[in-house]
Amino acid sequence: MKAIIVCTSVSHGNTKRVADVMGQVLEAPVVAPEQADVAELAACDLVGFGSGIFLQKFHPNLSEFVRSLPKGEGRRAFVFATSGLPELPFRPFTRPLVRSLRQKGFEVDDTFSCRARDTWFPFKLVGGINNGRPGATDLAAARTFAEGLRARTGTPS
Ligand SMILES: Cc1cc2nc3c(=O)[nH]c(=O)nc-3n(C[C@H](O)[C@H](O)[C@H](O)COP(=O)(O)O)c2cc1C
């Protein structure tokens, strides 16, 4: 199994920390959309897509990258996000990107999200919220998530 993770992490590097842990488990490089090679993606069995949440959405660099991709043709994918606020159970942050990927023909295996440091206004006024997150517990959850993917998709090669 060959995997790659495409990650936009522009605010505090929160999502990159999560991506790096997943990347270790899956033996997958973590690349920004601007660096991603579409041919390399096409050669992978599993592709991860993640970013922070900005105004309720994934970062536009990531969403636009997904929109620009050719058909996934049954390739497996997973989606992950970090955010300052919890998502509503009936409206997960990951849903729109999962839909876009499914429309492209990807089989989306699973999603992961966790809270992370947020200094966006008005939280900036109080020094931010979730300072120190993603912390050890969040990163352990990200590791467990990736181990589940690896168990389902196969050993990295
Ligand atoms: C301009 C801006 C808008 C944000 N909008 C939201 C939001 O709508 N909901 C939320 O839960 N967090 C929001 N956040 C917090 C980020 O999602 C959070 O800090 C995330 O972990 C950033 O990821 P990154 O450090 O990988 O870029 C926002 C942060 C910024 C800077």
The ligand as an SDF file (V2000), in Angstrom:
LIG
                    3D

 31 33  0  0  0  0  0  0  0  0999 V2000
   -9.5590   33.4020    9.8040 C   0  0  0  0  0  0  0  0  0  0  0  0
   -9.8590   32.1860   10.6430 C   0  0  0  0  0  0  0  0  0  0  0  0
  -11.1250   31.6260   10.5810 C   0  0  0  0  0  0  0  0  0  0  0  0
  -11.4570   30.5120   11.3710 C   0  0  0  0  0  0  0  0  0  0  0  0
  -12.7110   29.9880   11.3000 N   0  0  0  0  0  0  0  0  0  0  0  0
  -13.0370   28.9490   12.0940 C   0  0  0  0  0  0  0  0  0  0  0  0
  -14.3660   28.4000   12.0560 C   0  0  0  0  0  0  0  0  0  0  0  0
  -15.2410   28.8330   11.3020 O   0  0  0  0  0  0  0  0  0  0  0  0
  -14.6570   27.3770   12.8960 N   0  0  0  0  0  0  0  0  0  0  0  0
  -13.7170   26.8420   13.7490 C   0  0  0  0  0  0  0  0  0  0  0  0
  -14.0490   25.9290   14.4950 O   0  0  0  0  0  0  0  0  0  0  0  0
  -12.4360   27.3150   13.7680 N   0  0  0  0  0  0  0  0  0  0  0  0
  -12.0860   28.3470   12.9700 C   0  0  0  0  0  0  0  0  0  0  0  0
  -10.7900   28.8240   12.9760 N   0  0  0  0  0  0  0  0  0  0  0  0
   -9.7630   28.1200   13.7880 C   0  0  0  0  0  0  0  0  0  0  0  0
   -8.9030   27.1600   12.9350 C   0  0  0  0  0  0  0  0  0  0  0  0
   -9.7400   26.2180   12.2780 O   0  0  0  0  0  0  0  0  0  0  0  0
   -7.8950   26.3880   13.8080 C   0  0  0  0  0  0  0  0  0  0  0  0
   -7.0390   27.2690   14.4680 O   0  0  0  0  0  0  0  0  0  0  0  0
   -7.1340   25.3730   12.9630 C   0  0  0  0  0  0  0  0  0  0  0  0
   -6.5440   24.4340   13.8290 O   0  0  0  0  0  0  0  0  0  0  0  0
   -6.0620   26.0260   12.1010 C   0  0  0  0  0  0  0  0  0  0  0  0
   -5.3460   25.0090   11.4680 O   0  0  0  0  0  0  0  0  0  0  0  0
   -3.8330   25.2290   10.9450 P   0  0  0  0  0  0  0  0  0  0  0  0
   -3.0070   25.7420   12.1000 O   0  0  0  0  0  0  0  0  0  0  0  0
   -3.4080   23.8790   10.5110 O   0  0  0  0  0  0  0  0  0  0  0  0
   -3.9270   26.1750    9.7890 O   0  0  0  0  0  0  0  0  0  0  0  0
  -10.4480   29.9340   12.2090 C   0  0  0  0  0  0  0  0  0  0  0  0
   -9.1670   30.5020   12.2480 C   0  0  0  0  0  0  0  0  0  0  0  0
   -8.8650   31.6080   11.4750 C   0  0  0  0  0  0  0  0  0  0  0  0
   -7.4640   32.1860   11.5210 C   0  0  0  0  0  0  0  0  0  0  0  0
  1  2  1  0
  2  3  1  0
  2 30  2  0
  3  4  2  0
  4  5  1  0
  4 28  1  0
  5  6  2  0
  6  7  1  0
  6 13  1  0
  7  8  2  0
  7  9  1  0
  9 10  1  0
 10 11  2  0
 10 12  1  0
 12 13  2  0
 13 14  1  0
 14 15  1  0
 14 28  1  0
 15 16  1  0
 16 17  1  0
 16 18  1  0
 18 19  1  0
 18 20  1  0
 20 21  1  0
 20 22  1  0
 22 23  1  0
 23 24  1  0
 24 25  2  0
 24 26  1  0
 24 27  1  0
 28 29  2  0
 29 30  1  0
 30 31  1  0
M  END
$$$$
